[in-house]
Amino acid sequence: MPQGTGLEFILERIIQALKERYPKVEIIPRNRGAKYMTDDPGLRDEMTPKGDAFIYAGNPTSSLTSAAFVFASKLEKAGLPGSVIIYDTFFHVAGITCERLGSPLRFTAVHYPAESILEDDVFHIVESVIGKLIDPLKKEEEKEGRYLPLKPERVAFAGTLSEIQDYYYNQGWTDGMPIIPPTETYIREMLKGTSHLADEIVTSAMVPEGFEVTVEQVAVNGVMAGCKPEYMPVLLALIETSVTANIGGPIRSINSFSFMQVINGPIRKELPMNSGTYALGPGNMANATIGRALRLFILNLGGGRIGTNIMGIQGNVSAYPFCFAENEERSPWESLGVEQGFSPNESTLTIFSGGWSHLGNFSSGSAELEDLAKSIAMLDYPNGIVILISPQNASILKESGMNKDDVKENIWKNATLTMKAFRAGHAFDGLIKSSIKMGKLWPKEYLDLPDEAVVPVYPRENIHLIVVGGDMAPVMQAWKMANPATVSIDKWR
């Protein structure tokens, strides 16, 4: 990342040692020229034919440690050997990522933070890194191919209900709440909720570690979450959209992401789900257990572990069940599913990522919309927003002559900052500026505007509107959410 790894002085000492021992070696320091976890194939294509070896120093986050090994693995598989320097707090991330990639990459783990590294330690670190480049490969380091975990026993545990709860919890297979034991009988019943066969592969890349998932594994975790068999099509769609939405990065992030799940179409009534009063709160079995299932999928099917690859510094209460249905019957506008390109009669599931900022409650009318817009302009990294609006409020706006696009336009043009304030945000240099340069999300003209220029800070296409809730009052709230991915539920029936 542009702000550096914290390991620059280690790299300087390695360069110094290499030059002293191997005077003819040419060393070219480079920064991976891509934002956050995105790939940099240009750099890789430059390195592969020109270089003889590489050393990659990773940043002190789980996501970027994983990204370091992904990048290094591609270099190794292209014929360029090397090693990675990471912080010891992410030792387990290194092991999991190497297993997933089928690349037993060499790495050196150093103390975190960098300021705590003693001078005596620096010598040993330098020796370790150079040794990783010149020592012959061990037999286990020559292995290639995708990691396949050992197939577990069919019966994980037998005991009393209390013993089962303790066992599952101690194995890290729960979200901290009690589960329904997934017995053979319950699993068979759950599988009746779909026409898809138990051994069918739903995905080969479940996040965060990219593992293969079968229909039966989804059923097992659905049982654990308390779901009913008729929820199975939604659960299978949930696996699909988790991969489509690429939520692996947000799971690893230190920013404590959560994921909003929105259901549209006829299946809302079939289950039935709550789209009215208290739709975002507890009380409805379908809302609660489907929302909960995502967390179990991440843990048990994607290999997620808190402190290893689930790294939100503070966590997020909305990472517990955050699933609801849109109130299509009371909405004066087209649904989210239709906006995402699906038929009104097709059942869909949409996932948004974000959730660490929330504003509300606001009341009705265009003046309140402007107040809401001014408030969301202050939220950090304004790449997307979801406005949840009650049916009564939607009707008031409709009667005033506003359609859905008009409401979005109002929010977009009023969610503004001066360029000076926009540039002062901590996300500007690290994330926003690179997006502007690439012509993504924000206009390139923003780079040349004077400090006093007033600009919309939310990308117009990333403002979303969903009608949900009861009819008692005209209210609305905003959630810092972006990057929606929508899939069909019906194909999983």
Secondary structure as the mmCIF struct_conf table of DSSP 4:
data_model
#
loop_
_struct_conf.conf_type_id
_struct_conf.id
_struct_conf.beg_label_comp_id
_struct_conf.beg_label_asym_id
_struct_conf.beg_label_seq_id
_struct_conf.end_label_comp_id
_struct_conf.end_label_asym_id
_struct_conf.end_label_seq_id
TURN_TY1_P TURN_TY1_P1 PRO A 2 GLN A 3
BEND BEND1 GLY A 6 GLY A 6
HELX_RH_AL_P HELX_RH_AL_P1 GLU A 8 ARG A 21
TURN_TY1_P TURN_TY1_P2 PRO A 23 LYS A 24
BEND BEND2 ALA A 34 LYS A 35
TURN_TY1_P TURN_TY1_P3 TYR A 36 MET A 37
HELX_RH_AL_P HELX_RH_AL_P2 PRO A 41 LYS A 50
BEND BEND3 ASP A 52 ASP A 52
STRN STRN1 PHE A 54 ALA A 57
HELX_LH_PP_P HELX_LH_PP_P1 GLY A 58 ASN A 59
BEND BEND4 PRO A 60 THR A 61
HELX_RH_AL_P HELX_RH_AL_P3 SER A 62 LYS A 77
TURN_TY1_P TURN_TY1_P4 ALA A 78 GLY A 79
STRN STRN2 GLY A 82 TYR A 87
HELX_RH_3T_P HELX_RH_3T_P1 ASP A 88 PHE A 90
HELX_RH_AL_P HELX_RH_AL_P4 PHE A 91 LEU A 101
TURN_TY1_P TURN_TY1_P5 GLY A 102 GLY A 102
STRN STRN3 ARG A 106 VAL A 110
BEND BEND5 TYR A 112 PRO A 113
HELX_RH_3T_P HELX_RH_3T_P2 ALA A 114 SER A 116
HELX_RH_AL_P HELX_RH_AL_P5 GLU A 119 ILE A 134
BEND BEND6 ASP A 135 ASP A 135
HELX_LH_PP_P HELX_LH_PP_P2 PRO A 136 LYS A 138
HELX_RH_3T_P HELX_RH_3T_P3 LYS A 139 GLU A 142
BEND BEND7 GLY A 145 GLY A 145
HELX_LH_PP_P HELX_LH_PP_P3 PRO A 149 GLU A 153
BEND BEND8 ARG A 154 ARG A 154
BEND BEND9 GLY A 159 GLY A 159
HELX_RH_AL_P HELX_RH_AL_P6 LEU A 161 ASN A 170
TURN_TY1_P TURN_TY1_P6 GLN A 171 GLY A 172
BEND BEND10 THR A 174 MET A 177
HELX_RH_AL_P HELX_RH_AL_P7 GLU A 184 LEU A 191
TURN_TY1_P TURN_TY1_P7 LYS A 192 GLY A 193
BEND BEND11 SER A 195 HIS A 196
TURN_TY1_P TURN_TY1_P8 ALA A 198 ASP A 199
STRN STRN4 ILE A 201 MET A 206
TURN_TY1_P TURN_TY1_P9 VAL A 207 GLY A 210
STRN STRN5 PHE A 211 THR A 214
HELX_RH_AL_P HELX_RH_AL_P8 VAL A 215 ALA A 225
TURN_TY1_P TURN_TY1_P10 GLY A 226 GLY A 226
HELX_RH_3T_P HELX_RH_3T_P4 PRO A 229 TYR A 231
HELX_RH_AL_P HELX_RH_AL_P9 MET A 232 THR A 244
TURN_TY1_P TURN_TY1_P11 ALA A 245 ILE A 247
HELX_RH_AL_P HELX_RH_AL_P10 GLY A 248 ARG A 252
TURN_TY1_P TURN_TY1_P12 ILE A 254 ASN A 255
STRN STRN6 SER A 258 ASN A 264
BEND BEND12 GLY A 265 GLY A 265
TURN_TY1_P TURN_TY1_P13 PRO A 266 PRO A 266
HELX_RH_AL_P HELX_RH_AL_P11 ILE A 267 GLU A 270
TURN_TY1_P TURN_TY1_P14 LEU A 271 PRO A 272
BEND BEND13 GLY A 276 GLY A 276
TURN_TY1_P TURN_TY1_P15 THR A 277 LEU A 280
BEND BEND14 GLY A 281 PRO A 282
HELX_RH_AL_P HELX_RH_AL_P12 MET A 285 LEU A 296
HELX_RH_PI_P HELX_RH_PI_P1 PHE A 297 LEU A 301
BEND BEND15 GLY A 302 GLY A 302
STRN STRN7 ILE A 306 ILE A 306
TURN_TY1_P TURN_TY1_P16 GLY A 307 ASN A 309
STRN STRN8 ILE A 310 ILE A 310
BEND BEND16 ILE A 313 GLN A 314
HELX_RH_3T_P HELX_RH_3T_P5 VAL A 317 ALA A 319
BEND BEND17 TYR A 320 TYR A 320
STRN STRN9 CYS A 323 ALA A 325
HELX_RH_3T_P HELX_RH_3T_P6 GLU A 328 ARG A 330
BEND BEND18 PRO A 332 TRP A 333
HELX_RH_AL_P HELX_RH_AL_P13 LEU A 336 GLU A 339
TURN_TY1_P TURN_TY1_P17 GLN A 340 GLY A 341
TURN_TY1_P TURN_TY1_P18 PRO A 344 ASN A 345
BEND BEND19 GLU A 346 GLU A 346
STRN STRN10 THR A 348 PHE A 362
BEND BEND20 SER A 364 GLY A 365
HELX_RH_AL_P HELX_RH_AL_P14 SER A 366 ILE A 376
TURN_TY1_P TURN_TY1_P19 ALA A 377 MET A 378
BEND BEND21 LEU A 379 TYR A 381
BEND BEND22 ASN A 383 ASN A 383
STRN STRN11 ILE A 385 ILE A 389
HELX_RH_AL_P HELX_RH_AL_P15 PRO A 391 GLU A 399
TURN_TY1_P TURN_TY1_P20 SER A 400 GLY A 401
HELX_RH_AL_P HELX_RH_AL_P16 LYS A 404 ASN A 414
BEND BEND23 ALA A 415 ALA A 415
STRN STRN12 THR A 416 THR A 418
HELX_RH_AL_P HELX_RH_AL_P17 MET A 419 ALA A 424
BEND BEND24 GLY A 425 GLY A 425
HELX_RH_AL_P HELX_RH_AL_P18 HIS A 426 ALA A 427
HELX_RH_PI_P HELX_RH_PI_P2 PHE A 428 ILE A 432
HELX_RH_AL_P HELX_RH_AL_P19 LYS A 433 LYS A 437
TURN_TY1_P TURN_TY1_P21 MET A 438 GLY A 439
BEND BEND25 LEU A 441 TRP A 442
HELX_RH_3T_P HELX_RH_3T_P7 LYS A 444 ASP A 448
BEND BEND26 LEU A 449 LEU A 449
TURN_TY1_P TURN_TY1_P22 ASP A 451 GLU A 452
STRN STRN13 VAL A 454 PRO A 456
BEND BEND27 TYR A 458 TYR A 458
HELX_RH_3T_P HELX_RH_3T_P8 ARG A 460 ASN A 462
STRN STRN14 ILE A 463 VAL A 467
BEND BEND28 GLY A 469 GLY A 469
BEND BEND29 ASP A 471 ALA A 473
STRN STRN15 MET A 476 SER A 488
BEND BEND30 ILE A 489 ILE A 489
HELX_RH_3T_P HELX_RH_3T_P9 ASP A 490 TRP A 492
#
